Amino acid sequence: MVKYYGYVVSDGWLHQRALDVGYPPAKTPADSRDIISLASRDVMAATGVLSYARFRRIKTPKGKYFWCIALACDDPCAAGERLPTFAPPEAKYKALKEALGKDGPPHWYRAI
């Protein structure tokens, strides 16, 4: 089972981020998917992690599903991931941590 190391992000946070940067509110499920994708790319670009982070769906230990801005992957053979298998130094993700309002380090989460 592949695991990602990163920060969990909710749909609601991504929708709010989109509104904050000027995107219109989502009116349909397709709009919602587009907004989530645009907001994730926006926050990753604004915090300098876009070139080496990935946006993936994960499952928490409590069984809830969220989005994850992944900074590493535990499976070096995962096709197309191009993520390191080790946690990066905090300096590489500090701006992302602050933008997301997180207090602690990223965690490992199971991919779905």
Backbone torsions as a table, in degrees:
resi	resn	phi	psi	omega
1	MET	NA	125.7	-179.9
2	VAL	-75.3	140.4	175.5
3	LYS	-125.6	146.7	177.8
4	TYR	-114.5	143.8	176.8
5	TYR	-104.7	115.4	-178.5
6	GLY	-178.5	-165.5	179.9
7	TYR	-106.1	136.6	177.3
8	VAL	-78.5	138.2	179.1
9	VAL	-134.0	131.1	-179.6
10	SER	-87.1	160.2	175.1
11	ASP	-58.1	-42.1	-178.8
12	GLY	-61.3	-41.9	178.6
13	TRP	-63.6	-42.5	-179.3
14	LEU	-65.7	-39.9	177.2
15	HIS	-63.7	-41.3	178.5
16	GLN	-65.5	-40.8	177.8
17	ARG	-59.3	-43.7	179.9
18	ALA	-61.0	-43.8	178.0
19	LEU	-63.3	-41.4	-178.6
20	ASP	-62.4	-31.7	-179.3
21	VAL	-97.5	6.0	171.0
22	GLY	104.0	6.0	175.5
23	TYR	-76.6	147.7	178.2
24	PRO	-72.0	157.0	177.9
25	PRO	-63.9	148.9	177.9
26	ALA	-72.6	137.2	179.2
27	LYS	-113.5	-19.6	-179.0
28	THR	-132.5	164.4	175.3
29	PRO	-57.7	-36.0	177.7
30	ALA	-66.0	-40.9	175.9
31	ASP	-60.0	-41.9	-179.4
32	SER	-60.8	-45.1	178.5
33	ARG	-62.2	-41.9	179.3
34	ASP	-64.0	-44.4	-179.6
35	ILE	-62.1	-43.1	179.1
36	ILE	-61.2	-43.9	179.3
37	SER	-64.6	-46.2	-179.8
38	LEU	-64.2	-43.4	-178.9
39	ALA	-66.0	-37.7	179.5
40	SER	-66.3	-43.6	177.9
41	ARG	-64.1	-38.1	179.6
42	ASP	-62.0	-49.7	-177.8
43	VAL	-67.7	-36.3	178.3
44	MET	-67.9	-39.0	178.6
45	ALA	-68.5	-44.5	-177.3
46	ALA	-64.7	-25.7	-178.1
47	THR	-103.6	3.9	173.8
48	GLY	80.4	16.5	-179.0
49	VAL	-109.0	0.1	-174.9
50	LEU	-56.5	-36.7	-175.5
51	SER	-72.7	-19.6	-177.5
52	TYR	-131.2	3.7	177.0
53	ALA	-105.2	159.7	177.1
54	ARG	-128.8	152.3	179.9
55	PHE	-105.3	112.0	-172.7
56	ARG	-132.2	155.4	176.4
57	ARG	-88.7	135.8	-178.5
58	ILE	-134.4	169.0	175.6
59	LYS	-123.0	127.9	-179.7
60	THR	-77.5	165.8	176.7
61	PRO	-58.6	-24.2	178.3
62	LYS	-85.5	1.8	176.4
63	GLY	88.0	10.4	178.8
64	LYS	-93.2	149.9	-178.4
65	TYR	-103.9	135.8	179.4
66	PHE	-144.6	174.5	168.7
67	TRP	-91.2	153.5	179.0
68	CYS	-134.4	130.6	169.5
69	ILE	-88.9	100.7	-171.6
70	ALA	-87.2	132.1	179.1
71	LEU	-107.9	-14.7	179.1
72	ALA	-155.8	163.3	179.8
73	CYS	-138.9	138.2	-176.8
74	ASP	-81.0	-2.8	-178.6
75	ASP	-116.2	103.8	-178.2
76	PRO	-66.0	-14.5	-178.5
77	CYS	-96.7	0.0	-179.9
78	ALA	-61.5	118.6	-174.2
79	ALA	-59.4	127.7	172.9
80	GLY	75.1	0.4	-176.1
81	GLU	-71.7	-44.5	-178.3
82	ARG	49.5	43.9	176.5
83	LEU	-114.4	148.0	175.9
84	PRO	-67.4	160.6	178.5
85	THR	-94.8	4.5	-178.7
86	PHE	-125.9	156.3	179.4
87	ALA	-70.8	133.6	178.8
88	PRO	-75.4	162.5	175.8
89	PRO	-65.9	151.8	-176.3
90	GLU	-58.0	-31.3	-179.7
91	ALA	-57.2	-30.0	-178.4
92	LYS	-74.8	-26.0	-176.4
93	TYR	-121.5	9.0	-176.7
94	LYS	-59.2	-43.0	179.9
95	ALA	-63.6	-38.4	177.0
96	LEU	-64.2	-45.6	178.7
97	LYS	-55.4	-45.3	-179.3
98	GLU	-68.9	-40.9	179.6
99	ALA	-63.6	-35.6	-180.0
100	LEU	-82.3	-10.3	-179.3
101	GLY	71.8	32.5	-179.4
102	LYS	-91.7	146.9	-179.6
103	ASP	-93.7	-38.8	-173.4
104	GLY	-106.9	-171.9	179.1
105	PRO	-75.6	166.2	174.1
106	PRO	-63.3	169.1	178.8
107	HIS	-131.8	166.7	174.8
108	TRP	-88.3	133.5	179.2
109	TYR	-132.7	147.6	-180.0
110	ARG	-75.4	131.5	176.4
111	ALA	-71.7	155.0	174.9
112	ILE	-116.8	NA	NA
